[in-house]
């Protein structure tokens, strides 16, 4: 599964493209993902679609400031999806919202049960991908503070996006 995800793209410093995939970030154990994803091929196609939808939304943006960050998606049975961006700097809120809407408009792949959570570490407009290993979108940080305790990723997503 990891090989399929990392084949989706590689970061290149010389290319000032809207989005360049610098690597997949698995936010759950691989065995959990394998048990929940109905078709690894359909999932890989979906993740490539996520990249393409995000890049297309970024292409229409007026401000093209280089930035690094993460594109995060959560998937549930019934072809449901939720997306978040965790951008280090430089991307206007309206552009971030357009990217999220473009991703959420995609038909999500079949998920057998539970929630699947993955991220793409990315370069936007030639920005440097983040050095930190995992995303922490602002909405996640705010929800964690409201919970008042350390929660695992699935509890956090359930609190933000009801099953």
N, C-alpha and C positions, 0 to 999 in steps of 0.2 A: 504494500500500500504506500509506504513512504517513497519508494522509487517512482511510483506513478505520479505522486504529488510533486516531487522535486524535479521531475522532467518537464513540468509546466513552464519553467522559465529560470533564467539565471541573470543576476544583476550585472550590468555592464556600465562602467563609469563614463564611457564616451557617448552613450546614447541618451539624449534628452527627450525621451519618449514620455507620454502621459503616465504610464505605469510600467515598471519593470519588476517582475517577480524575483525577489532575492532569496526565496525559499519558503517551503511550507513549515508551519508550526503546528504540531499536533498538541492539542490542549487536553487530550484524554489518552489513556493508555491505548496502544495499537490494538490490543486484543478486544477492547471495548468497541473501538471503531469497526473492526472486522465483524463483530457480532451484530452491530446495528446497521451497517450499510448493506442494502440489499444487493447492489451491483457495483463493484469497484470501478468498472468501466464507465458506467453512467455517472458515478460520483466524480471521476476524473474529468469527464466531459463537462459536468456542471462547474467544476472549479475553473476550467479554462473559460467557460462562459462568464463566470464571475470576473475574471481578469479582463475579458473583452468588454463587458458592460461597464466596468469601472473606468477603463481606458476611454471608452466612447463618451461617457459622462464628463470625464476630465478634459477631453478634447474640445468640448464646447465652452469650457470655463474661460472667462475673460482674464483672470489673474493666473499666471502660470509660474508661480514661485517654487523653486526646488524645495522638496521636503522629503522626509522619510517617515515611515509609519507602518501600520498594520491594517489590513482589511480582514475583518473577522466575520465569520458566518456561523450561525447555529441552525440546525435542521431538525425537524420533527416529522413523525409520520403524518400522512395526509398531504405531502408535498409542501409543507410549511417551512418558511425561512425567515430569519431575522438577521440583519447586518449591522455592524458598527465599524466606525473608523477610529483608529488611535493614531493621530498624526502629530508629529513632534512640533511642527511650527509651519506657519506660512499658508495654510489652506483655509480660505474663507468658509464660514459656517454654511453658506448657501451652496457652495461647491460640494462640501462634505455631504449635505443632505441630498443633493442630486445624485451623487455616487451611491449612497445607501438606497435611494429609491430605485435606481437602475438595477442594482443587485437584487433587491427584494421583488422586482417585477419578473425575474427569471423563474421558470418552473423548477422547483427543487427536486432532487432525485428521491427515490423511494427510500425511506428509513424504516427499519423493522420495528423498532421500539426505542423509547427514551429520546435522548437528544444527542446530536453529534455536533461538536464544536471544533472548528479549525480556523487557522488564520494564515494569511499570506504576508510575509515580511516584504515590504515594497519600497521602491524608489519612485517618487512622483516627480516628474519633470527634471530628472537628473539629480535629485537630492540623494543624500547618503542614507541607506537603510539603517534603521536603528540598531544599536549594538546590544540592547537588552534582549533577553531571550524570548520574552512573551509579551503580548499586548495587555494593556490595562486602560480600556476606554474610560472616559470621564463618567459615563453612566454607570459603569461597573464600580468605580471608586465610590461614587455617591451612594449606590445601593449597599455596598459593603459597610459604609459608615452608618447607614440607617439600620442595618442588621445588628450593629454593635458587637460583632464577633467575627472571627475568621471563618469564612464559608468556603466550601469546595466549589469548583467551577460550575458544577451542575446545579447546586443550590442557588448560586448567584444568578444563573440564567433563568431558573424557574421563578425566582423572585421578580426578575425584570420582564419576563415573557412567559405568561402562564401556560402550562401544558394543555 
